[in-house]
Amino acid sequence: MTSSPRWTRPALPQPRPELCLRIWINHAPEFAHAPPSELMAQTQARDTVLLCLENDLYSTYLKTCLQDQDFDFELIAKNHIVTKVSENPKTTLVLQSDTNEQELINVAFRLKRLFQTDLRILFLSLDYALAPDVVGICDGFLQFPVAGEDLVAAIEKANTRRNKVLLIDDSALVHKTIVGPLQQAGFEVAQAFDGEEGYQMARTLQPNLIICDIEMPKMNGYETCAALKNDPLTAEATLIMSSTLSSATDQRKGFDVGVDAFIGKPVHVEGLIEKVSAMLERFRGARESIVILQGPETSDQDIAAVLNLQGFRTKRVPTIAAFLRAVQRSTCDLVICEFEPSDGTIVDLFNGLNTSDLPSTPEVIVLLPDTNEANIRMALNAGAKAAVTTGFGVHDLVAKVEKTLADRRTKDEQAQLQRYVSKASLKVALEKAVWGAGQTAPRADRKTVTVTFIDIMNFTPRCEAYAPDDVVEQVNKLFSLVTRAIIKHGGDIDKFIGDACMAFWIHEQNNNAQKALLDTMLEIKACLKTLNESDPRLKTDPFALRIGAHSGPAILCDLGAAEARIDLTVIGDTVNTAARLEAAAKLYGLQNLLGESIISAHQDRYCTRMIDRVTVKGKSQSLACFELMDRWDAASDTQKRLAETFNEGFSKYTKADFKAAHSCFEAAQEHEPKGLNASLTPSSLFLKRCQNLMAKPPKTWTGIWDWNA
C-alpha cells in the first residue's frame, strides 16, 4: 500500500505560493520539493492581523516586514484591543508587552472565552517560563524578539484550517463507510492502512485529529498512538481510538498512551461526525481556569488530564503558598484541593484567599479522605462550594466542576446583566423566562412614577477640548457616581442617552419616591463637588449637571421591535414634562427644575423656592416649577434668605404688584449663588420681566408664563 498522502479537500482560497512554500518547508520537511500549486491548496487565505506591541523599536521593524509580505495589518493600542476584535472577531491578534505581560495573558484568556476559535492569538515574550500558561490560552507562543519571517510563519499556521482528519485503519470497509460522510461534513480526510504508514503520514501532514484502529499490521493502535504523542510534530493532534476491542481494559490501555476519546465498532457514522466536530471545536483557552493543589491523596495528573480534555485551562501547584502567588499573577476561576494540603488546612487556604487583594475570588472544591460529616460541614462552612469524598471517580469530580462553574457563570451573568438593563426590565424578563415563551404579549401598565432627566452641561465644548479617551473616561466617572446615588435611593436607571441619563421611581414599589429623588439629587451634588476637586483637569474645567424631574401617571411598557430588541420603559406626559423641565432649567440659569408634585409634600424638610408657574405645550393646566437648594437643616443662612426673599417677590409678582416684586427680586439677587453663569439667575430674569411689565402693564394677569410664547 502506498504511503503518499491522499487528502480529499474542499476548494480553498489561493494564497501567495512563495509564502506557502516557505511555511510548509518549515513545518513539513518532507514537502520541501513539492510544487507550489500543491502547497497552496493546504493553506487558508489570511485575515487582518492586529498588532498590539509595546516595544516601539520592534513595532517599526515588524511593520516593515509585514509591508514587504503584503500583509493586511493594523497597529493598535492596548486599550483598543476589545473594540477592534469585537468589530471583526475572525482575525489574528499578536500581543507583546514590556511592562505587564500578565495583564495581556488575562485579556487573551477572556477574549478566547468570548470569541473562541474565530480569534487567533499569538503571544510574544522574553520570558519562556510563561509558555505553559500561554499555550493553554493562545494559538502560539514565540520567544521575543522573533524574526519577521518566523512570525509570518506562525500567523499562517494559526490561520490554517482546523479540520484535517487522518484515518488509520486496515479495513477497506471502514474507509469506505466513514471517509465519504466526513468529507461531506466539510472535513479534509487523509487515509492510511497500517500503523507505520499512519505515523509517517501524520508527521508529514500534521492533521488536527487522528482516528486510529487497534488491531493493525506493522504497528498496532497502542504503539501508533504512543509514537504520535511522543513526537513533537504530532503531539498536539487529538486522538480518537476506534475498535471492536472496547472493554474497560482495552480503553484504559488507550487512555494510558494519550488517546483523547474512544469509539466502539461498528461505527455509528453520525455519532462519529458529531464527536469529531466537537473535539475539533474544543479549545482549552475558551473555558475557565482551574488550579489543582497537589496533595498526597490527589491524582492531580489524572484530574488535570480529564479537565483538559473537557477544554478547561489547568495548572498544578504544590502548596497553598504557591497557589496564592499564582492567583495574584493570573486568572483563576476554581481551585481543587484536599482537605489538608501539604502546608496547611482548608481553613488556611480560605484565610489566604480572604486576605488577598483579588479582583475575583475563585470557587473551591474540596477532596475529602472519607465521609466524615464533620469534615464535610467544616469544608462547606469555610467557603467550599462542593465536597467530594473517598472513592470518587474523576468524571464525578468533573460533574461537580461543571455545576460549580455553571453556577458561577450564572451569578456573573446576572451581575453583568444588571449593569446593562434596568431593574424593571430585569424583573419583566425574569417573569417571562419563568412563565415561558407564551408570555410574549407587550407589557403596558399604568403606574405613578417620579421621573428625572440628568444632563451634562456644556458637553459639546468638552468633547472638542479633550481627546476621545479623556472624554469617555470623564463621563464614565461622572455617570458612575450618578448611578450609585440613584441605585442607593431605590431608583431605576432607564437609559443613558448620550451625555444624559433617564431614571425613574415607581411609587407602588417605593412609598416615598419623591423624597428618594430629592435625596438622590443632593447626594449627586455632593459627590460631584468631590469629583471636581479631586481631579486636576476638573478643578479648572469642572463638570456641571442640569436636572429636571416630575411626578405623575405614566405607562410602564415594552417598547421596540419584538423580533429584535425591546426595552421596558416609561412613557407619557409625566416623562415628557420631566424632559421639558430639564431643558427649561437653562432658561433660568439653574441646575435643577422640579415639578410641584415632587416638592409639595416635602417643603418643610427641604430648602426650595418656587421659580415660576408656566404653561407647557399640549397642556391646558399650568405647572408650578421649583428649585431644590438643600435640606432645610443643612441650608446656609444665605440660601434661606434667598428662598424667603425670592418667594415673597414671586407672590407679589403673581398679584401684579410688579414694583414691590421688583424690590424683592433686587434683594434676592444679592443672595444668588455666583455659579457658572452669574449674569443669568432667576432673580435677574424676573427683574427684567417686572421692568417690562411695569413699562407695559398687561390687560389681564394670571401670573402664568407661557414657555411657548
C-alpha positions in Angstrom: 0.0 0.0 0.0 1.4 3.4 -1.0 2.3 5.9 1.7 1.7 9.0 -0.4 -0.9 11.5 1.0 -4.4 11.1 -0.2 -6.1 14.3 1.1 -9.5 15.0 -0.3 -10.2 18.6 0.4 -12.8 21.3 -0.4 -11.8 24.2 -2.6 -9.8 26.7 -0.7 -8.8 30.3 -1.4 -5.4 30.6 -3.1 -2.7 32.5 -1.1 0.7 33.5 -2.3 2.7 30.5 -3.4 6.1 31.7 -2.3 4.9 32.3 1.3 3.1 28.9 1.4 6.3 27.2 0.2 8.4 28.7 3.0 5.8 27.8 5.7 5.4 24.2 4.6 9.2 23.8 4.4 9.4 25.0 8.0 6.7 22.7 9.3 6.7 19.7 6.9 10.3 19.0 5.6 9.1 16.1 3.5 7.2 18.6 1.3 10.3 20.7 0.6 10.2 20.0 -3.1 6.5 19.8 -3.6 5.1 22.0 -6.3 3.8 25.4 -5.1 0.4 24.7 -6.6 0.0 21.6 -4.3 1.1 23.6 -1.3 -1.2 26.5 -2.0 -4.3 24.3 -1.6 -3.4 23.5 2.0 -3.3 27.0 3.5 -6.1 29.4 4.1 -6.2 33.0 2.8 -5.2 35.4 5.6 -7.4 37.6 7.7 -6.4 41.0 9.1 -3.6 40.9 11.7 -3.9 43.2 14.7 -0.5 44.1 16.3 -0.6 45.2 19.9 3.1 45.7 20.6 4.5 47.8 23.4 8.1 47.8 22.1 8.3 50.7 19.7 11.6 49.6 18.0 10.2 46.1 17.4 6.9 47.6 16.1 8.8 49.6 13.5 10.8 46.5 12.4 7.7 44.3 12.2 5.8 47.0 10.3 8.4 46.9 7.6 8.5 43.1 7.5 4.7 42.8 7.1 4.5 45.5 4.5 7.1 43.6 2.5 5.0 40.5 2.7 1.9 42.4 1.6 0.0 41.7 4.9 -3.2 43.4 5.8 -2.3 44.5 9.4 -3.0 47.3 11.9 -1.0 48.5 14.8 -3.3 49.1 17.8 -3.0 50.4 21.4 -3.8 48.1 24.3 -7.0 49.9 25.2 -8.4 49.4 21.7 -8.0 45.6 21.7 -11.5 44.7 22.6 -13.1 47.3 20.3 -11.1 46.1 17.3 -11.6 42.4 18.0 -15.4 42.9 18.5 -15.6 44.7 15.2 -14.1 41.6 13.4 -13.5 38.6 15.6 -12.2 36.5 12.7 -8.7 38.0 12.9 -5.2 37.2 14.2 -4.1 39.2 17.3 -0.4 39.5 18.1 0.4 40.6 21.7 3.6 41.8 23.3 4.3 43.8 26.5 7.4 45.1 28.1 5.8 46.0 31.4 2.7 43.9 32.2 2.6 40.6 30.4 0.2 39.0 32.9 -2.4 41.6 32.1 -2.2 40.7 28.4 -2.4 37.0 29.2 -5.7 37.6 31.2 -7.0 39.7 28.3 -6.2 36.9 25.9 -7.9 34.4 28.1 -11.1 36.5 28.3 -11.1 37.2 24.6 -10.7 33.4 23.8 -13.7 32.7 26.1 -15.8 35.2 24.2 -14.7 34.5 20.6 -13.2 31.0 20.8 -11.8 29.7 17.6 -12.8 32.7 15.5 -10.0 34.6 17.0 -6.3 33.5 16.8 -3.9 34.9 19.3 -0.1 34.8 19.2 1.9 35.9 22.3 5.4 37.2 22.2 7.6 37.2 25.3 11.2 37.3 26.5 10.2 35.0 29.5 10.0 31.5 28.2 8.7 30.4 31.6 5.3 31.9 30.6 5.0 29.4 27.8 3.0 26.8 29.8 0.4 29.4 30.8 0.2 30.9 27.4 0.0 27.7 25.3 -3.2 26.7 27.2 -4.8 30.0 26.0 -3.3 31.3 22.8 -2.7 29.7 19.4 1.1 30.2 19.7 3.9 31.3 21.9 7.0 32.8 20.4 10.3 33.9 22.0 10.6 37.7 21.8 12.1 39.2 19.7 11.1 36.9 16.9 12.3 37.3 13.3 9.7 38.7 11.0 9.6 35.6 8.7 9.1 33.4 11.7 6.2 35.4 12.9 4.7 35.3 9.4 5.0 31.5 9.5 3.3 31.4 12.9 0.5 33.6 11.7 0.0 31.4 8.6 0.0 28.3 10.8 -2.6 29.8 13.2 -4.8 30.6 10.2 -4.6 27.1 8.7 -8.0 25.3 8.8 -8.5 23.1 11.9 -10.4 20.4 10.1 -7.8 17.9 8.8 -8.6 14.3 9.8 -6.3 11.3 9.3 -7.9 7.8 9.3 -5.6 4.9 10.2 -7.4 1.6 9.8 -6.5 -1.6 7.9 -10.2 -2.2 6.9 -11.1 -1.0 3.5 -14.8 -1.3 4.5 -14.2 1.2 7.4 -12.6 3.6 4.9 -15.5 3.2 2.5 -18.1 3.7 5.3 -16.8 6.9 7.0 -14.5 8.8 4.6 -17.3 10.0 2.4 -19.6 11.3 5.2 -16.6 13.0 6.8 -15.8 14.8 3.5 -19.5 15.8 3.1 -19.4 17.3 6.6 -16.6 19.6 5.4 -13.5 17.7 6.8 -10.3 17.1 4.8 -9.6 13.4 5.1 -6.4 11.5 4.6 -6.2 7.7 4.7 -3.6 5.2 5.9 -4.0 1.4 6.1 -1.5 0.4 8.8 0.1 1.9 11.9 3.5 2.6 10.4 2.1 4.3 7.3 -0.3 6.3 9.5 2.5 7.5 11.8 4.7 8.7 8.9 1.7 10.3 7.2 0.8 12.1 10.4 4.4 13.5 10.7 4.1 14.8 7.1 0.6 16.2 7.1 0.2 17.1 10.8 -3.6 16.6 10.9 -5.7 18.2 13.6 -7.4 14.9 14.5 -6.5 11.2 14.0 -8.9 8.2 14.1 -6.9 5.1 14.8 -7.8 1.4 14.9 -6.2 -1.0 17.4 -5.6 -4.2 15.5 -3.4 -3.3 12.5 -0.2 -4.7 10.9 3.3 -3.3 11.4 2.3 -1.1 14.4 -0.9 -1.7 16.4 -3.0 1.2 17.6 -1.5 1.5 21.0 2.0 1.7 19.6 0.9 4.2 16.9 -0.8 6.5 19.4 2.1 6.3 21.8 4.5 7.3 19.0 2.2 10.1 17.9 2.1 11.6 21.4 5.8 11.3 21.8 6.6 13.1 18.5 6.8 16.9 18.7 5.4 17.1 15.2 2.2 15.2 16.1 1.9 15.6 19.9 -0.9 18.2 19.7 -3.2 16.2 17.4 -6.4 14.9 19.0 -6.6 11.1 19.1 -9.8 9.0 18.8 -9.3 5.3 19.1 -12.0 3.2 17.3 -12.1 -0.6 17.6 -14.1 -3.7 18.3 -11.9 -4.2 21.3 -13.9 -1.9 23.6 -13.6 -3.5 27.1 -12.6 -1.3 30.0 -9.1 -2.8 29.9 -8.7 -2.0 26.2 -10.0 1.5 26.7 -7.7 2.0 29.7 -4.7 1.0 27.6 -5.7 3.6 25.0 -6.0 6.4 27.5 -2.7 5.4 29.1 -0.9 6.1 25.8 -2.6 9.5 25.3 -5.9 8.8 23.5 -8.5 11.5 24.0 -11.7 9.6 23.2 -12.8 6.0 22.4 -15.5 4.9 19.9 -16.5 1.3 19.6 -17.1 -0.5 16.3 -19.3 -0.9 14.3 -19.0 2.9 14.0 -22.2 5.0 14.1 -21.3 7.5 11.4 -23.5 10.4 12.6 -22.2 9.9 16.1 -18.6 9.9 14.8 -19.0 13.1 12.9 -20.6 14.8 16.0 -17.7 13.6 18.1 -15.1 14.8 15.6 -16.8 18.2 15.2 -17.0 18.7 19.0 -13.3 17.7 19.6 -12.0 20.0 16.8 -14.0 22.9 18.1 -12.7 22.4 21.6 -10.2 25.0 22.6 -8.7 25.0 26.1 -8.4 28.7 26.4 -12.2 29.1 25.8 -13.1 27.7 29.2 -12.4 28.5 32.8 -9.1 28.4 34.6 -8.7 25.7 37.2 -5.8 25.3 39.7 -5.2 21.9 41.2 -3.5 22.0 44.6 -1.4 18.9 44.8 -1.6 16.5 47.8 -0.6 13.0 48.9 -4.1 11.6 48.2 -4.8 13.5 44.9 -4.2 12.0 41.5 -3.7 15.5 40.3 -2.2 14.5 36.9 -5.2 12.3 36.0 -7.6 15.1 37.2 -5.7 17.7 35.0 -5.8 15.4 32.0 -9.5 14.8 32.2 -10.3 18.5 32.8 -8.0 19.5 29.9 -10.0 17.1 27.7 -13.1 19.0 28.7 -11.5 22.2 27.5 -10.5 23.7 30.8 -7.2 25.5 31.4 -5.5 23.7 34.3 -2.4 24.4 36.4 -1.0 22.3 39.2 0.8 23.8 42.2 2.4 22.1 45.2 1.4 24.3 48.2 -1.1 26.8 49.4 1.6 29.5 49.3 2.3 28.6 45.7 -1.4 28.8 44.9 -1.8 32.2 46.5 1.2 33.5 44.4 -0.3 32.0 41.3 -3.7 33.7 41.7 -2.1 37.0 42.2 -0.5 36.7 38.7 -3.2 35.1 36.6 -6.9 34.5 36.5 -8.3 31.5 38.5 -12.0 30.5 38.5 -11.8 27.4 40.6 -9.3 25.6 42.8 -9.4 21.8 43.6 -7.6 20.8 46.8 -7.5 18.2 49.5 -8.9 18.9 53.0 -5.4 19.0 54.4 -2.9 20.3 51.7 0.8 19.7 52.4 1.3 23.1 54.1 -1.9 23.6 56.0 -5.6 23.0 56.0 -8.6 24.1 54.0 -9.2 26.9 56.6 -5.7 28.2 55.9 -6.5 28.3 52.2 -9.6 30.4 52.7 -7.8 32.7 55.2 -5.2 33.3 52.5 -7.9 34.0 49.9 -9.8 36.3 52.2 -6.8 38.4 52.9 -5.6 38.6 49.3 -6.5 41.6 47.2 -8.0 39.6 44.3 -10.4 41.1 41.7 -12.4 37.9 41.8 -12.2 35.1 44.4 -12.1 31.6 42.9 -14.6 28.9 43.8 -13.2 25.9 45.8 -14.0 22.2 45.6 -12.5 20.1 48.5 -11.4 16.5 48.2 -12.0 14.6 51.4 -10.3 11.4 52.5 -13.5 9.9 54.0 -17.2 10.5 54.5 -16.7 12.2 57.9 -19.7 14.5 58.2 -17.9 16.9 60.5 -15.1 17.5 57.9 -17.7 18.0 55.1 -19.6 20.6 57.2 -16.3 22.3 58.1 -15.2 22.5 54.4 -18.6 23.9 53.4 -18.6 26.3 56.3 -15.1 27.6 55.4 -16.5 28.5 52.0 -16.1 25.5 49.7 -18.8 25.2 47.0 -18.7 21.4 47.0 -17.0 18.5 48.7 -16.1 15.2 47.0 -15.3 12.2 49.3 -13.3 9.0 49.1 -14.0 6.7 46.2 -14.9 9.5 43.8 -14.5 8.9 40.1 -12.7 11.6 38.1 -15.8 12.0 36.0 -17.9 12.5 39.2 -15.4 15.3 40.0 -15.9 16.8 36.5 -19.6 16.9 37.1 -19.1 18.8 40.3 -16.7 21.2 38.5 -19.2 21.8 35.7 -22.0 22.5 38.1 -19.9 24.8 40.3 -18.6 26.8 37.3 -22.1 26.9 35.8 -23.4 28.5 39.0 -20.5 30.9 38.9 -21.2 31.9 35.3 -24.9 32.4 36.1 -24.1 34.7 39.0 -21.6 36.7 36.9 -24.0 36.9 34.0 -26.8 38.2 36.3 -24.4 40.8 37.7 -23.4 41.9 34.2 -27.0 42.0 33.1 -27.9 44.2 36.0 -25.3 46.7 34.8 -26.9 46.9 31.3 -30.6 46.8 31.9 -32.9 48.5 34.3 -34.3 46.7 37.4 -37.8 46.8 35.9 -36.6 45.3 32.7 -34.8 42.6 34.5 -37.9 41.8 36.6 -40.1 41.5 33.5 -37.5 39.4 31.6 -37.5 37.1 34.7 -41.2 36.9 34.7 -41.3 35.9 31.0 -38.5 33.4 31.5 -40.3 31.7 34.4 -43.7 31.7 32.7 -42.4 30.5 29.4 -42.4 31.5 25.8 -46.2 32.1 25.8 -45.6 35.4 27.7 -44.7 37.4 24.6 -47.5 40.0 24.7 -46.1 43.5 25.1 -46.4 44.8 28.7 -48.4 48.0 29.3 -49.3 49.1 32.9 -50.3 52.4 34.2 -48.1 53.5 37.1 -47.5 56.5 39.2 -43.8 57.4 38.8 -41.2 60.0 39.6 -39.0 60.6 36.5 -35.8 62.5 36.2 -33.5 63.5 33.4 -29.9 64.4 34.2 -27.8 66.1 31.5 -24.2 67.2 31.4 -24.0 71.0 30.8 -21.7 72.4 28.1 -20.9 68.9 26.9 -20.1 69.9 23.2 -17.2 72.2 24.2 -15.8 69.4 26.4 -15.8 67.0 23.5 -13.9 69.5 21.4 -11.4 70.3 24.1 -10.3 66.7 25.1 -9.2 63.6 23.3 -12.0 61.0 22.9 -10.4 58.7 25.5 -10.4 61.5 28.0 -14.0 62.5 27.3 -15.2 58.9 27.8 -13.1 58.5 31.0 -14.5 61.7 32.5 -18.1 60.9 31.6 -17.9 57.3 32.9 -16.5 58.7 36.2 -19.4 61.1 36.4 -22.1 58.6 35.5 -20.6 56.1 38.0 -21.4 58.5 40.8 -24.8 59.4 39.4 -25.7 55.7 39.0 -24.6 54.8 42.6 -26.7 57.6 44.0 -29.8 56.6 42.1 -29.5 52.9 42.9 -28.7 53.7 46.6 -32.0 55.5 46.9 -34.1 52.8 45.1 -34.2 54.3 41.7 -34.0 52.5 38.3 -31.7 53.6 35.5 -33.9 53.6 32.4 -31.3 54.5 29.9 -28.2 56.6 29.1 -28.9 59.0 26.2 -25.5 60.3 25.0 -24.5 62.7 27.7 -27.8 62.4 29.6 -29.4 59.8 31.9 -33.0 59.0 32.5 -34.1 57.3 35.7 -37.4 56.7 37.5 -39.0 55.5 40.7 -42.3 53.5 40.7 -44.4 54.7 43.6 -46.0 51.4 44.4 -42.5 50.0 44.9 -41.2 53.0 46.8 -43.6 54.6 49.2 -41.5 57.8 49.3 -40.3 58.0 45.8 -40.3 61.8 45.7 -38.2 62.1 48.8 -35.9 59.5 47.3 -35.4 61.7 44.2 -34.6 64.7 46.3 -32.1 62.8 48.4 -30.5 61.5 45.2 -30.1 64.9 43.8 -28.4 66.2 46.9 -26.1 63.2 47.1 -25.2 63.7 43.4 -24.4 67.4 44.1 -22.1 66.5 47.0 -20.3 63.7 45.0 -19.9 66.0 42.0 -18.2 68.6 44.1 -15.8 65.9 45.4 -15.1 64.6 41.9 -14.4 68.1 40.6 -12.0 68.9 43.4 -10.1 65.6 43.2 -9.3 65.5 39.5 -6.7 68.1 38.4 -8.4 68.5 35.0 -11.8 69.1 36.5 -10.5 71.7 39.0 -10.1 74.1 36.1 -12.9 72.7 34.0 -15.5 71.3 36.4 -18.5 69.2 35.5 -21.9 70.7 36.0 -25.3 68.9 35.7 -28.7 70.0 34.8 -31.6 68.0 36.3 -35.3 68.1 35.6 -37.9 65.9 37.4 -41.7 65.4 37.6 -44.1 63.0 39.3 -47.4 61.7 37.9 -49.1 58.9 35.9 -47.1 57.1 33.2 -47.3 53.9 31.1 -44.7 51.3 32.0 -44.4 49.3 28.8 -42.3 47.2 26.4 -41.2 49.4 23.6 -39.3 48.4 20.5 -39.3 45.7 17.9 -40.4 42.3 19.4 -38.3 40.3 17.0 -35.1 42.2 17.6 -34.8 44.4 20.7 -37.2 45.8 23.3 -36.8 48.0 26.3 -39.0 48.3 29.3 -39.5 52.0 29.8 -42.0 54.6 30.9 -43.8 56.9 28.5 -46.4 59.6 28.7 -47.0 63.2 29.7 -45.1 62.9 33.0 -42.0 61.8 31.2 -42.3 64.5 28.6 -42.7 67.1 31.3 -39.7 65.9 33.2 -37.6 66.3 30.0 -39.0 69.8 29.4 -38.2 70.9 32.9 -34.6 69.7 32.5 -34.3 71.8 29.3 -36.1 74.8 30.8 -33.7 75.0 33.8 -31.3 76.6 31.4 -33.7 79.5 30.8 -33.5 80.5 34.4 -29.7 79.8 34.9 -30.5 76.9 37.2 -29.1 73.4 37.6 -32.4 71.8 38.6 -36.0 72.5 38.0 -38.7 70.3 39.5 -42.5 69.9 39.2 -44.7 70.9 42.1 -45.8 67.4 42.7 -42.3 66.5 43.9 -41.9 69.4 46.3 -45.4 69.9 47.7 -45.2 67.2 50.4 -41.6 68.0 51.4 -41.3 71.8 51.7 -40.9 71.6 55.4 -37.8 69.3 55.1 -36.0 70.9 52.2 -35.0 74.5 51.3 -36.7 75.2 48.0 -38.1 78.2 46.1 -40.9 78.5 43.6 -39.3 79.6 40.3 -42.3 80.1 38.0 -45.8 79.0 37.0 -45.9 78.1 33.3 -48.0 76.6 30.6 -46.4 73.8 28.6 -47.2 73.0 25.0 -50.0 70.5 24.8 -51.3 71.0 28.3 -54.2 73.2 29.5 -53.3 73.3 33.1 -50.4 75.4 34.4 -47.3 73.8 36.0 -45.6 75.2 39.1 -41.8 74.8 38.9 -39.4 74.7 41.9 -35.7 74.7 42.6 -34.2 72.4 45.2 -31.5 74.1 47.2 -30.6 71.8 50.1 -32.1 70.1 53.1 -33.6 72.7 55.4 -31.4 71.7 58.3 -28.2 71.8 56.2 -29.1 75.0 54.2 -26.9 78.1 54.8 -28.4 81.4 56.0 -27.8 82.8 52.6 -29.8 80.1 51.0 -32.7 80.5 53.4 -32.7 84.3 52.9 -32.7 83.8 49.1 -35.6 81.4 49.3 -37.6 83.6 51.6 -36.9 86.8 49.6 -37.5 85.3 46.2 -40.7 83.5 47.3 -42.0 86.8 48.6 -41.2 88.5 45.4 -42.9 85.8 43.3 -46.0 86.1 45.5 -46.2 89.9 44.7 -45.4 89.2 41.0 -48.4 86.8 40.7 -50.6 89.5 42.2 -49.4 92.0 39.6 -47.6 94.2 42.2 -44.6 94.5 39.9 -43.0 97.4 41.7 -42.9 95.6 45.1 -41.9 92.4 43.3 -39.0 94.2 41.7 -37.7 95.4 45.0 -37.8 91.8 46.4 -36.0 90.4 43.4 -33.3 93.1 43.7 -32.8 92.0 47.3 -32.8 88.3 46.2 -30.2 89.0 43.5 -27.7 89.8 46.3 -28.0 86.3 47.6 -28.0 84.4 44.3 -25.0 82.0 44.0 -22.2 83.1 41.8 -22.4 80.0 39.6 -21.3 79.1 36.1 -23.3 82.0 34.6 -23.7 84.7 37.2 -25.3 87.0 34.7 -28.4 84.8 34.4 -30.2 83.9 37.6 -33.9 83.6 38.4 -33.8 87.0 40.2 -32.1 88.8 37.2 -34.7 87.2 34.9 -37.7 88.4 37.0 -36.2 91.8 37.4 -36.3 92.2 33.6 -39.8 90.8 33.5 -41.0 93.2 36.1 -39.4 96.2 34.3 -41.2 95.2 31.0 -44.5 94.6 32.8 -44.3 98.0 34.6 -43.5 99.7 31.3 -46.4 97.9 29.5 -48.9 96.7 32.1 -50.9 93.7 30.9 -54.7 94.0 30.5 -55.3 90.7 32.2 -52.8 88.9 34.5 -52.7 85.4 35.9 -49.1 85.2 36.8 -48.7 82.3 34.4 -45.8 82.5 31.9 -46.1 80.8 28.5 -43.0 78.9 27.7 -44.2 78.6 24.1 -44.6 82.4 23.6 
